[in-house]
């Protein structure tokens, strides 16, 4: 985990937050001591109702037809 001093956080706060937003975890230091951690916030969980609605809009898959297409496309000897 990378470190950033309080001075750097104050002087380049926007850049530091951009790094965190891209997924980096940073330890904030004061006089060389670790005092805090900056990390991205986990995305919110999707509710079951939303997942069911999304699932209902997915195209139907014919498992046997998919298998036939795969067998035609991919060498079965692999």
N, CA, C and O atoms as a printed pandas DataFrame, in Angstrom:
     atom_number atom_name residue_name chain_id  residue_number  x_coord  y_coord  z_coord
0              1         N          UNK        A               1    0.850   -1.166    0.000
1              2        CA          UNK        A               1    0.000    0.000    0.000
2              3         C          UNK        A               1    0.895    1.229    0.000
3              4         O          UNK        A               1    1.865    1.300    0.755
4              5         N          UNK        A               2    0.572    2.179   -0.835
5              6        CA          UNK        A               2    1.348    3.408   -0.945
6              7         C          UNK        A               2    1.042    4.331    0.229
7              8         O          UNK        A               2    0.000    4.223    0.876
8              9         N          UNK        A               3    1.979    5.241    0.485
9             10        CA          UNK        A               3    1.798    6.210    1.553
10            11         C          UNK        A               3    1.739    7.609    0.974
11            12         O          UNK        A               3    2.338    7.898   -0.062
12            13         N          UNK        A               4    1.005    8.474    1.661
13            14        CA          UNK        A               4    0.929    9.885    1.303
14            15         C          UNK        A               4    0.965   10.678    2.615
15            16         O          UNK        A               4    0.281   10.336    3.579
16            17         N          UNK        A               5    1.764   11.729    2.632
17            18        CA          UNK        A               5    1.855   12.534    3.854
18            19         C          UNK        A               5    0.659   13.478    3.940
19            20         O          UNK        A               5   -0.007   13.757    2.943
20            21         N          UNK        A               6    0.406   13.956    5.140
21            22        CA          UNK        A               6   -0.677   14.915    5.320
22            23         C          UNK        A               6   -0.403   16.156    4.479
23            24         O          UNK        A               6   -1.334   16.739    3.923
24            25         N          UNK        A               7    0.849   16.565    4.379
25            26        CA          UNK        A               7    1.203   17.725    3.564
26            27         C          UNK        A               7    0.806   17.495    2.107
27            28         O          UNK        A               7    0.186   18.355    1.482
28            29         N          UNK        A               8    1.171   16.316    1.566
29            30        CA          UNK        A               8    0.799   16.005    0.185
30            31         C          UNK        A               8   -0.722   15.949    0.023
31            32         O          UNK        A               8   -1.264   16.404   -0.985
32            33         N          UNK        A               9   -1.391   15.397    1.007
33            34        CA          UNK        A               9   -2.846   15.324    0.946
34            35         C          UNK        A               9   -3.442   16.729    0.898
35            36         O          UNK        A               9   -4.380   16.985    0.143
36            37         N          UNK        A              10   -2.904   17.626    1.695
37            38        CA          UNK        A              10   -3.391   19.007    1.713
38            39         C          UNK        A              10   -3.075   19.723    0.397
39            40         O          UNK        A              10   -3.933   20.401   -0.167
40            41         N          UNK        A              11   -1.837   19.566   -0.087
41            42        CA          UNK        A              11   -1.403   20.308   -1.270
42            43         C          UNK        A              11   -1.900   19.716   -2.583
43            44         O          UNK        A              11   -2.094   20.444   -3.556
44            45         N          UNK        A              12   -2.105   18.413   -2.618
45            46        CA          UNK        A              12   -2.509   17.740   -3.865
46            47         C          UNK        A              12   -3.701   16.828   -3.617
47            48         O          UNK        A              12   -3.759   15.708   -4.124
48            49         N          UNK        A              13   -4.641   17.320   -2.839
49            50        CA          UNK        A              13   -5.796   16.509   -2.442
50            51         C          UNK        A              13   -6.556   15.916   -3.614
51            52         O          UNK        A              13   -6.949   14.750   -3.582
52            53         N          UNK        A              14   -6.764   16.721   -4.652
53            54        CA          UNK        A              14   -7.500   16.224   -5.815
54            55         C          UNK        A              14   -6.804   15.051   -6.476
55            56         O          UNK        A              14   -7.448   14.068   -6.843
56            57         N          UNK        A              15   -5.487   15.148   -6.629
57            58        CA          UNK        A              15   -4.718   14.053   -7.243
58            59         C          UNK        A              15   -4.771   12.797   -6.378
59            60         O          UNK        A              15   -4.903   11.682   -6.882
60            61         N          UNK        A              16   -4.665   13.000   -5.061
61            62        CA          UNK        A              16   -4.703   11.857   -4.140
62            63         C          UNK        A              16   -6.055   11.153   -4.230
63            64         O          UNK        A              16   -6.121    9.926   -4.306
64            65         N          UNK        A              17   -7.123   11.935   -4.220
65            66        CA          UNK        A              17   -8.462   11.344   -4.301
66            67         C          UNK        A              17   -8.672   10.672   -5.653
67            68         O          UNK        A              17   -9.348    9.645   -5.724
68            69         N          UNK        A              18   -8.112   11.223   -6.724
69            70        CA          UNK        A              18   -8.194   10.566   -8.037
70            71         C          UNK        A              18   -7.561    9.185   -7.986
71            72         O          UNK        A              18   -8.099    8.237   -8.559
72            73         N          UNK        A              19   -6.426    9.060   -7.307
73            74        CA          UNK        A              19   -5.761    7.753   -7.175
74            75         C          UNK        A              19   -6.659    6.770   -6.432
75            76         O          UNK        A              19   -6.788    5.611   -6.825
76            77         N          UNK        A              20   -7.274    7.244   -5.360
77            78        CA          UNK        A              20   -8.169    6.381   -4.578
78            79         C          UNK        A              20   -9.377    5.988   -5.416
79            80         O          UNK        A              20   -9.822    4.841   -5.383
80            81         N          UNK        A              21   -9.899    6.947   -6.164
81            82        CA          UNK        A              21  -11.064    6.661   -7.002
82            83         C          UNK        A              21  -10.759    5.606   -8.053
83            84         O          UNK        A              21  -11.645    4.855   -8.459
84            85         N          UNK        A              22   -9.501    5.547   -8.497
85            86        CA          UNK        A              22   -9.096    4.522   -9.470
86            87         C          UNK        A              22   -8.834    3.174   -8.810
87            88         O          UNK        A              22   -8.486    2.212   -9.496
88            89         N          UNK        A              23   -8.997    3.086   -7.486
89            90        CA          UNK        A              23   -8.889    1.796   -6.810
90            91         C          UNK        A              23   -7.683    1.638   -5.903
91            92         O          UNK        A              23   -7.528    0.597   -5.265
92            93         N          UNK        A              24   -6.834    2.638   -5.832
93            94        CA          UNK        A              24   -5.627    2.531   -5.007
94            95         C          UNK        A              24   -5.968    2.780   -3.543
95            96         O          UNK        A              24   -6.807    3.622   -3.223
96            97         N          UNK        A              25   -5.308    2.036   -2.662
97            98        CA          UNK        A              25   -5.440    2.252   -1.220
98            99         C          UNK        A              25   -4.198    2.989   -0.755
99           100         O          UNK        A              25   -3.080    2.611   -1.104
100          101         N          UNK        A              26   -4.389    4.037    0.030
101          102        CA          UNK        A              26   -3.277    4.861    0.477
102          103         C          UNK        A              26   -3.277    4.980    1.993
103          104         O          UNK        A              26   -4.331    5.080    2.621
104          105         N          UNK        A              27   -2.088    4.970    2.569
105          106        CA          UNK        A              27   -1.929    5.219    3.991
106          107         C          UNK        A              27   -1.482    6.659    4.166
107          108         O          UNK        A              27   -0.527    7.101    3.528
108          109         N          UNK        A              28   -2.168    7.389    5.028
109          110        CA          UNK        A              28   -1.812    8.776    5.314
110          111         C          UNK        A              28   -0.865    8.783    6.501
111          112         O          UNK        A              28   -1.114    8.133    7.516
112          113         N          UNK        A              29    0.233    9.531    6.361
113          114        CA          UNK        A              29    1.229    9.586    7.427
114          115         C          UNK        A              29    1.370   11.003    7.970
115          116         O          UNK        A              29    1.183   11.984    7.251
116          117         N          UNK        A              30    1.700   11.086    9.241
117          118        CA          UNK        A              30    2.012   12.349    9.907
118          119         C          UNK        A              30    3.346   12.150   10.613
119          120         O          UNK        A              30    3.468   11.305   11.499
120          121         N          UNK        A              31    4.333   12.924   10.222
121          122        CA          UNK        A              31    5.681   12.800   10.778
122          123         C          UNK        A              31    6.191   11.364   10.681
123          124         O          UNK        A              31    6.864   10.872   11.587
124          125         N          UNK        A              32    5.863   10.696    9.571
125          126        CA          UNK        A              32    6.327    9.334    9.330
126          127         C          UNK        A              32    5.499    8.239    9.987
127          128         O          UNK        A              32    5.731    7.055    9.742
128          129         N          UNK        A              33    4.532    8.625   10.822
129          130        CA          UNK        A              33    3.667    7.636   11.487
130          131         C          UNK        A              33    2.396    7.444   10.673
131          132         O          UNK        A              33    1.826    8.409   10.164
132          133         N          UNK        A              34    1.959    6.210   10.551
133          134        CA          UNK        A              34    0.705    5.920    9.853
134          135         C          UNK        A              34   -0.455    6.340   10.742
135          136         O          UNK        A              34   -0.554    5.917   11.894
136          137         N          UNK        A              35   -1.342    7.188   10.189
137          138        CA          UNK        A              35   -2.456    7.690   10.994
138          139         C          UNK        A              35   -3.831    7.401   10.387
139          140         O          UNK        A              35   -4.835    7.439   11.098
140          141         N          UNK        A              36   -3.889    7.117    9.098
141          142        CA          UNK        A              36   -5.193    6.879    8.470
142          143         C          UNK        A              36   -4.994    6.099    7.181
143          144         O          UNK        A              36   -3.885    5.963    6.664
144          145         N          UNK        A              37   -6.111    5.596    6.687
145          146        CA          UNK        A              37   -6.091    4.876    5.421
146          147         C          UNK        A              37   -7.196    5.428    4.534
147          148         O          UNK        A              37   -8.329    5.614    4.979
148          149         N          UNK        A              38   -6.856    5.688    3.274
149          150        CA          UNK        A              38   -7.844    6.092    2.277
150          151         C          UNK        A              38   -8.059    4.919    1.346
151          152         O          UNK        A              38   -7.102    4.346    0.826
152          153         N          UNK        A              39   -9.310    4.562    1.137
153          154        CA          UNK        A              39   -9.624    3.452    0.248
154          155         C          UNK        A              39  -10.922    3.755   -0.470
155          156         O          UNK        A              39  -11.749    4.518    0.030
156          157         N          UNK        A              40  -11.108    3.157   -1.650
157          158        CA          UNK        A              40  -12.366    3.381   -2.363
158          159         C          UNK        A              40  -13.533    2.778   -1.594
159          160         O          UNK        A              40  -13.388    1.774   -0.897
160          161         N          UNK        A              41  -14.667    3.398   -1.734
161          162        CA          UNK        A              41  -15.889    2.869   -1.119
162          163         C          UNK        A              41  -16.408    1.749   -2.006
163          164         O          UNK        A              41  -16.453    1.879   -3.229
164          165         N          UNK        A              42  -16.799    0.646   -1.375
165          166        CA          UNK        A              42  -17.329   -0.495   -2.126
166          167         C          UNK        A              42  -18.629   -0.091   -2.823
167          168         O          UNK        A              42  -19.433    0.656   -2.264
168          169         N          UNK        A              43  -18.829   -0.586   -4.041
169          170        CA          UNK        A              43  -20.084   -0.259   -4.730
170          171         C          UNK        A              43  -21.276   -0.806   -3.951
171          172         O          UNK        A              43  -21.168   -1.810   -3.247
172          173         N          UNK        A              44  -22.404   -0.133   -4.088
173          174        CA          UNK        A              44  -23.607   -0.579   -3.406
174          175         C          UNK        A              44  -24.097   -1.899   -3.990
175          176         O          UNK        A              44  -23.993   -2.144   -5.192
176          177         N          UNK        A              45  -24.626   -2.730   -3.127
177          178        CA          UNK        A              45  -25.162   -4.017   -3.566
178          179         C          UNK        A              45  -26.427   -3.792   -4.403
179          180         O          UNK        A              45  -27.188   -2.854   -4.168
180          181         N          UNK        A              46  -26.624   -4.658   -5.363
181          182        CA          UNK        A              46  -27.813   -4.579   -6.206
182          183         C          UNK        A              46  -28.924   -5.379   -5.540
183          184         O          UNK        A              46  -28.711   -6.508   -5.097
184          185         N          UNK        A              47  -30.090   -4.794   -5.475
185          186        CA          UNK        A              47  -31.228   -5.470   -4.839
186          187         C          UNK        A              47  -31.697   -6.651   -5.688
187          188         O          UNK        A              47  -31.564   -6.644   -6.912
188          189         N          UNK        A              48  -32.239   -7.652   -5.025
189          190        CA          UNK        A              48  -32.693   -8.867   -5.699
190          191         C          UNK        A              48  -33.734   -8.558   -6.769
191          192         O          UNK        A              48  -33.726   -9.178   -7.833
192          193         N          UNK        A              49  -34.622   -7.617   -6.507
193          194        CA          UNK        A              49  -35.655   -7.250   -7.477
194          195         C          UNK        A              49  -35.033   -6.765   -8.782
195          196         O          UNK        A              49  -35.508   -7.109   -9.864
196          197         N          UNK        A              50  -33.975   -5.969   -8.680
197          198        CA          UNK        A              50  -33.294   -5.453   -9.869
198          199         C          UNK        A              50  -32.633   -6.594  -10.632
199          200         O          UNK        A              50  -32.677   -6.628  -11.861
200          201         N          UNK        A              51  -32.028   -7.519   -9.914
201          202        CA          UNK        A              51  -31.388   -8.663  -10.564
202          203         C          UNK        A              51  -32.412   -9.513  -11.313
203          204         O          UNK        A              51  -32.157   -9.954  -12.434
204          205         N          UNK        A              52  -33.563   -9.741  -10.697
205          206        CA          UNK        A              52  -34.610  -10.536  -11.348
206          207         C          UNK        A              52  -35.101   -9.824  -12.603
207          208         O          UNK        A              52  -35.324  -10.465  -13.630
208          209         N          UNK        A              53  -35.273   -8.497  -12.529
209          210        CA          UNK        A              53  -35.705   -7.744  -13.705
210          211         C          UNK        A              53  -34.668   -7.843  -14.829
211          212         O          UNK        A              53  -35.024   -8.005  -15.996
212          213         N          UNK        A              54  -33.405   -7.746  -14.476
213          214        CA          UNK        A              54  -32.344   -7.877  -15.484
214          215         C          UNK        A              54  -32.339   -9.282  -16.077
215          216         O          UNK        A              54  -32.194   -9.454  -17.288
216          217         N          UNK        A              55  -32.497  -10.283  -15.216
217          218        CA          UNK        A              55  -32.483  -11.675  -15.669
218          219         C          UNK        A              55  -33.625  -11.929  -16.651
219          220         O          UNK        A              55  -33.466  -12.662  -17.627
220          221         N          UNK        A              56  -34.771  -11.317  -16.382
221          222        CA          UNK        A              56  -35.936  -11.519  -17.244
222          223         C          UNK        A              56  -35.707  -10.974  -18.652
223          224         O          UNK        A              56  -36.333  -11.446  -19.601
224          225         N          UNK        A              57  -34.830   -9.996  -18.802
225          226        CA          UNK        A              57  -34.565   -9.398  -20.115
226          227         C          UNK        A              57  -33.440  -10.101  -20.882
227          228         O          UNK        A              57  -33.169   -9.753  -22.032
228          229         N          UNK        A              58  -32.795  -11.071  -20.267
229          230        CA          UNK        A              58  -31.710  -11.786  -20.962
230          231         C          UNK        A              58  -32.291  -12.675  -22.056
231          232         O          UNK        A              58  -33.389  -13.209  -21.904
232          233         N          UNK        A              59  -31.567  -12.836  -23.149
233          234        CA          UNK        A              59  -32.068  -13.727  -24.204
234          235         C          UNK        A              59  -32.071  -15.181  -23.721
235          236         O          UNK        A              59  -31.237  -15.584  -22.910
236          237         N          UNK        A              60  -33.017  -15.947  -24.233
237          238        CA          UNK        A              60  -33.091  -17.367  -23.892
238          239         C          UNK        A              60  -31.930  -18.099  -24.559
239          240         O          UNK        A              60  -31.536  -17.765  -25.676
240          241         N          UNK        A              61  -31.399  -19.078  -23.883
241          242        CA          UNK        A              61  -30.280  -19.862  -24.416
242          243         C          UNK        A              61  -30.734  -21.304  -24.579
243          244         O          UNK        A              61  -31.301  -21.905  -23.666
244          245         N          UNK        A              62  -30.473  -21.837  -25.750
245          246        CA          UNK        A              62  -30.755  -23.244  -26.022
246          247         C          UNK        A              62  -29.470  -24.017  -25.729
247          248         O          UNK        A              62  -28.536  -23.956  -26.529
248          249         N          UNK        A              63  -29.389  -24.741  -24.612
249          250        CA          UNK        A              63  -28.147  -25.412  -24.234
250          251         C          UNK        A              63  -27.652  -26.408  -25.288
251          252         O          UNK        A              63  -26.453  -26.493  -25.553
252          253         N          UNK        A              64  -28.577  -27.157  -25.883
253          254        CA          UNK        A              64  -28.182  -28.137  -26.900
254          255         C          UNK        A              64  -27.648  -27.437  -28.142
255          256         O          UNK        A              64  -26.652  -27.870  -28.721
256          257         N          UNK        A              65  -28.308  -26.356  -28.554
257          258        CA          UNK        A              65  -27.848  -25.592  -29.706
258          259         C          UNK        A              65  -26.491  -24.950  -29.442
259          260         O          UNK        A              65  -25.630  -24.918  -30.322
260          261         N          UNK        A              66  -26.306  -24.446  -28.243
261          262        CA          UNK        A              66  -25.018  -23.867  -27.876
262          263         C          UNK        A              66  -23.922  -24.926  -27.949
263          264         O          UNK        A              66  -22.834  -24.670  -28.463
264          265         N          UNK        A              67  -24.214  -26.100  -27.438
265          266        CA          UNK        A              67  -23.228  -27.194  -27.459
266          267         C          UNK        A              67  -22.859  -27.555  -28.900
267          268         O          UNK        A              67  -21.686  -27.747  -29.219
268          269         N          UNK        A              68  -23.877  -27.645  -29.768
269          270        CA          UNK        A              68  -23.610  -27.962  -31.181
270          271         C          UNK        A              68  -22.717  -26.897  -31.821
271          272         O          UNK        A              68  -21.768  -27.220  -32.536
272          273         N          UNK        A              69  -23.029  -25.630  -31.559
273          274        CA          UNK        A              69  -22.219  -24.544  -32.119
274          275         C          UNK        A              69  -20.786  -24.603  -31.604
275          276         O          UNK        A              69  -19.837  -24.398  -32.361
276          277         N          UNK        A              70  -20.636  -24.881  -30.329
277          278        CA          UNK        A              70  -19.283  -24.996  -29.767
278          279         C          UNK        A              70  -18.525  -26.158  -30.394
279          280         O          UNK        A              70  -17.347  -26.033  -30.728
280          281         N          UNK        A              71  -19.201  -27.280  -30.551
281          282        CA          UNK        A              71  -18.559  -28.448  -31.160
282          283         C          UNK        A              71  -18.139  -28.166  -32.599
283          284         O          UNK        A              71  -17.111  -28.670  -33.049
284          285         N          UNK        A              72  -18.916  -27.373  -33.323
285          286        CA          UNK        A              72  -18.572  -27.024  -34.699
286          287         C          UNK        A              72  -17.399  -26.035  -34.751
287          288         O          UNK        A              72  -16.592  -26.058  -35.679
288          289         N          UNK        A              73  -17.325  -25.177  -33.747
289          290        CA          UNK        A              73  -16.321  -24.114  -33.733
290          291         C          UNK        A              73  -14.991  -24.564  -33.161
291          292         O          UNK        A              73  -13.931  -24.196  -33.668
292          293         N          UNK        A              74  -15.050  -25.362  -32.104
293          294        CA          UNK        A              74  -13.844  -25.754  -31.376
294          295         C          UNK        A              74  -13.511  -27.200  -31.659
295          296         O          UNK        A              74  -14.389  -28.062  -31.675
296          297         N          UNK        A              75  -12.236  -27.460  -31.882
297          298        CA          UNK        A              75  -11.766  -28.822  -32.121
298          299         C          UNK        A              75  -11.955  -29.644  -30.857
299          300         O          UNK        A              75  -11.377  -29.330  -29.816
300          301         N          UNK        A              76  -12.757  -30.692  -30.944
301          302        CA          UNK        A              76  -13.053  -31.533  -29.781
302          303         C          UNK        A              76  -11.834  -32.272  -29.267
303          304         O          UNK        A              76  -11.849  -32.763  -28.138
304          305         N          UNK        A              77  -10.784  -32.365  -30.056
305          306        CA          UNK        A              77   -9.575  -33.069  -29.652
306          307         C          UNK        A              77   -8.749  -32.247  -28.659
307          308         O          UNK        A              77   -7.815  -32.770  -28.051
308          309         N          UNK        A              78   -9.079  -30.992  -28.495
309          310        CA          UNK        A              78   -8.292  -30.126  -27.590
310          311         C          UNK        A              78   -8.526  -30.466  -26.172
311          312         O          UNK        A              78   -7.948  -29.840  -25.284
